[in-house]
Amino acid sequence: MNPAERERDWTILMEQSLQGKTHAYEQLLASLMVGLRAIVRRRAPAAGIDVEDVVQEVLLALHLKRGTWAPGTPVAPWVAAIARNKVVDALRRRGQGGELSIDCIAEALSAPEDNVEYASEVSAMLARLSERQRDVVRAVSLEGYSARETAERLQMTEVAVRVTLYRSLKVLGAMVRAVPT
């Protein structure tokens, strides 16, 4: 798939995900994860950065900031800016220079890769959570419901939703770190 087709697909997936289509959001994240790993790996060995930790930070930032993406605009530059900032943050935490070219990030995101493997990894990891954890992660992280809305839907307290989400993301993060890169 060439970069123009990939960008078109990402735009469609992002628009669908903002309309609440969970499968589209999962596909988008799985597709982006390949490029994000490549971006971080380019700097990680020399800088001592944990690749998966930074990728998770980027994915979380994308999730939290997805409402800032303007529908109809390219997704890759928006993702590249967020990824660049998270890599620079990681470099600064390590006491290293915080300079990274946005061009290398955009290039890595457009690199052709097969993402079927990553989509199945995401599904497998979600399947390892308890039903309650899966429901909370899907509602908040994939479908975009607030903690309050999720609490109402799942007949939980808002605090219980937040605690479950935090613990679930911690478990998922451990699973991701356990996957060989």
C-alpha positions as a Python dict, from the first residue, in 0.01 Angstrom:
ca = {
    (1, 'M'): (0, 0, 0),
    (2, 'N'): (146, 336, -97),
    (3, 'P'): (154, 634, 143),
    (4, 'A'): (-140, 808, -26),
    (5, 'E'): (-360, 499, 9),
    (6, 'R'): (-249, 451, 369),
    (7, 'E'): (-332, 814, 450),
    (8, 'R'): (-674, 777, 287),
    (9, 'D'): (-739, 461, 490),
    (10, 'W'): (-626, 627, 814),
    (11, 'T'): (-853, 924, 747),
    (12, 'I'): (-1151, 697, 686),
    (13, 'L'): (-1073, 489, 997),
    (14, 'M'): (-1031, 802, 1210),
    (15, 'E'): (-1362, 946, 1089),
    (16, 'Q'): (-1538, 615, 1156),
    (17, 'S'): (-1379, 585, 1500),
    (18, 'L'): (-1501, 933, 1592),
    (19, 'Q'): (-1849, 811, 1496),
    (20, 'G'): (-1814, 537, 1758),
    (21, 'K'): (-1710, 245, 1537),
    (22, 'T'): (-1488, 42, 1769),
    (23, 'H'): (-1346, -187, 1502),
    (24, 'A'): (-1228, 112, 1297),
    (25, 'Y'): (-1049, 258, 1601),
    (26, 'E'): (-879, -75, 1673),
    (27, 'Q'): (-766, -101, 1308),
    (28, 'L'): (-634, 256, 1312),
    (29, 'L'): (-431, 205, 1630),
    (30, 'A'): (-292, -127, 1508),
    (31, 'S'): (-190, 30, 1179),
    (32, 'L'): (-28, 331, 1345),
    (33, 'M'): (156, 118, 1601),
    (34, 'V'): (393, -21, 1337),
    (35, 'G'): (512, 323, 1231),
    (36, 'L'): (528, 445, 1588),
    (37, 'R'): (752, 157, 1689),
    (38, 'A'): (983, 236, 1396),
    (39, 'I'): (1004, 601, 1499),
    (40, 'V'): (1097, 522, 1858),
    (41, 'R'): (1333, 237, 1766),
    (42, 'R'): (1541, 476, 1555),
    (43, 'R'): (1629, 673, 1868),
    (44, 'A'): (1584, 415, 2146),
    (45, 'P'): (1910, 214, 2135),
    (46, 'A'): (2139, 516, 2146),
    (47, 'A'): (1924, 703, 2395),
    (48, 'G'): (1832, 414, 2627),
    (49, 'I'): (1458, 469, 2571),
    (50, 'D'): (1209, 187, 2636),
    (51, 'V'): (1036, 162, 2297),
    (52, 'E'): (708, 15, 2421),
    (53, 'D'): (671, 270, 2701),
    (54, 'V'): (702, 559, 2457),
    (55, 'V'): (470, 393, 2203),
    (56, 'Q'): (211, 351, 2478),
    (57, 'E'): (250, 718, 2573),
    (58, 'V'): (191, 816, 2211),
    (59, 'L'): (-115, 591, 2180),
    (60, 'L'): (-259, 730, 2503),
    (61, 'A'): (-198, 1086, 2383),
    (62, 'L'): (-363, 1004, 2050),
    (63, 'H'): (-663, 868, 2235),
    (64, 'L'): (-691, 1165, 2466),
    (65, 'K'): (-638, 1419, 2187),
    (66, 'R'): (-839, 1252, 1911),
    (67, 'G'): (-1103, 1520, 1943),
    (68, 'T'): (-845, 1776, 1828),
    (69, 'W'): (-805, 1611, 1488),
    (70, 'A'): (-994, 1804, 1220),
    (71, 'P'): (-1207, 1565, 1010),
    (72, 'G'): (-1105, 1556, 647),
    (73, 'T'): (-746, 1656, 718),
    (74, 'P'): (-454, 1411, 688),
    (75, 'V'): (-401, 1192, 994),
    (76, 'A'): (-27, 1127, 952),
    (77, 'P'): (93, 1485, 1022),
    (78, 'W'): (-131, 1504, 1330),
    (79, 'V'): (5, 1171, 1458),
    (80, 'A'): (362, 1269, 1366),
    (81, 'A'): (343, 1587, 1575),
    (82, 'I'): (216, 1399, 1880),
    (83, 'A'): (477, 1122, 1834),
    (84, 'R'): (758, 1372, 1796),
    (85, 'N'): (658, 1546, 2119),
    (86, 'K'): (646, 1218, 2314),
    (87, 'V'): (985, 1104, 2182),
    (88, 'V'): (1135, 1441, 2269),
    (89, 'D'): (979, 1417, 2618),
    (90, 'A'): (1138, 1074, 2664),
    (91, 'L'): (1476, 1208, 2550),
    (92, 'R'): (1450, 1499, 2791),
    (93, 'R'): (1361, 1268, 3081),
    (94, 'R'): (1683, 1080, 3004),
    (95, 'G'): (1874, 1408, 3012),
    (96, 'Q'): (1941, 1402, 2640),
    (97, 'G'): (1882, 1659, 2373),
    (98, 'G'): (1523, 1699, 2274),
    (99, 'E'): (1563, 1741, 1900),
    (100, 'L'): (1400, 1510, 1651),
    (101, 'S'): (1312, 1581, 1291),
    (102, 'I'): (940, 1570, 1212),
    (103, 'D'): (1038, 1440, 866),
    (104, 'C'): (1179, 1114, 1005),
    (105, 'I'): (856, 1058, 1194),
    (106, 'A'): (633, 1123, 893),
    (107, 'E'): (852, 889, 688),
    (108, 'A'): (826, 608, 944),
    (109, 'L'): (448, 642, 963),
    (110, 'S'): (417, 605, 587),
    (111, 'A'): (645, 297, 572),
    (112, 'P'): (460, 0, 426),
    (113, 'E'): (406, -276, 683),
    (114, 'D'): (158, -559, 730),
    (115, 'N'): (-60, -475, 1031),
    (116, 'V'): (-271, -790, 1052),
    (117, 'E'): (-32, -930, 1312),
    (118, 'Y'): (-74, -624, 1536),
    (119, 'A'): (-453, -618, 1508),
    (120, 'S'): (-464, -981, 1623),
    (121, 'E'): (-221, -898, 1909),
    (122, 'V'): (-453, -621, 2029),
    (123, 'S'): (-756, -851, 2014),
    (124, 'A'): (-567, -1128, 2196),
    (125, 'M'): (-457, -890, 2471),
    (126, 'L'): (-809, -758, 2522),
    (127, 'A'): (-936, -1117, 2540),
    (128, 'R'): (-702, -1182, 2834),
    (129, 'L'): (-875, -915, 3044),
    (130, 'S'): (-1177, -997, 3257),
    (131, 'E'): (-1514, -921, 3102),
    (132, 'R'): (-1559, -613, 3326),
    (133, 'Q'): (-1212, -482, 3235),
    (134, 'R'): (-1276, -540, 2863),
    (135, 'D'): (-1609, -358, 2885),
    (136, 'V'): (-1451, -58, 3057),
    (137, 'V'): (-1150, -42, 2820),
    (138, 'R'): (-1371, -70, 2514),
    (139, 'A'): (-1619, 191, 2638),
    (140, 'V'): (-1362, 451, 2744),
    (141, 'S'): (-1056, 383, 2531),
    (142, 'L'): (-1210, 254, 2211),
    (143, 'E'): (-1562, 394, 2197),
    (144, 'G'): (-1479, 729, 2357),
    (145, 'Y'): (-1736, 730, 2638),
    (146, 'S'): (-1658, 935, 2946),
    (147, 'A'): (-1611, 769, 3285),
    (148, 'R'): (-1955, 897, 3386),
    (149, 'E'): (-2124, 759, 3072),
    (150, 'T'): (-1945, 427, 3114),
    (151, 'A'): (-2050, 408, 3478),
    (152, 'E'): (-2412, 458, 3380),
    (153, 'R'): (-2392, 202, 3098),
    (154, 'L'): (-2221, -63, 3310),
    (155, 'Q'): (-2403, 18, 3637),
    (156, 'M'): (-2083, 105, 3819),
    (157, 'T'): (-1966, 409, 4009),
    (158, 'E'): (-1753, 661, 3824),
    (159, 'V'): (-1466, 594, 4064),
    (160, 'A'): (-1491, 218, 3997),
    (161, 'V'): (-1472, 285, 3622),
    (162, 'R'): (-1160, 498, 3663),
    (163, 'V'): (-991, 242, 3889),
    (164, 'T'): (-1082, -46, 3654),
    (165, 'L'): (-956, 149, 3353),
    (166, 'Y'): (-628, 236, 3527),
    (167, 'R'): (-568, -124, 3635),
    (168, 'S'): (-668, -261, 3294),
    (169, 'L'): (-433, -26, 3110),
    (170, 'K'): (-156, -122, 3349),
    (171, 'V'): (-216, -492, 3269),
    (172, 'L'): (-227, -418, 2894),
    (173, 'G'): (96, -218, 2922),
    (174, 'A'): (265, -515, 3090),
    (175, 'M'): (137, -742, 2812),
    (176, 'V'): (272, -508, 2545),
    (177, 'R'): (613, -489, 2713),
    (178, 'A'): (621, -871, 2722),
    (179, 'V'): (568, -894, 2343),
    (180, 'P'): (903, -916, 2160),
    (181, 'T'): (955, -620, 1925),
}
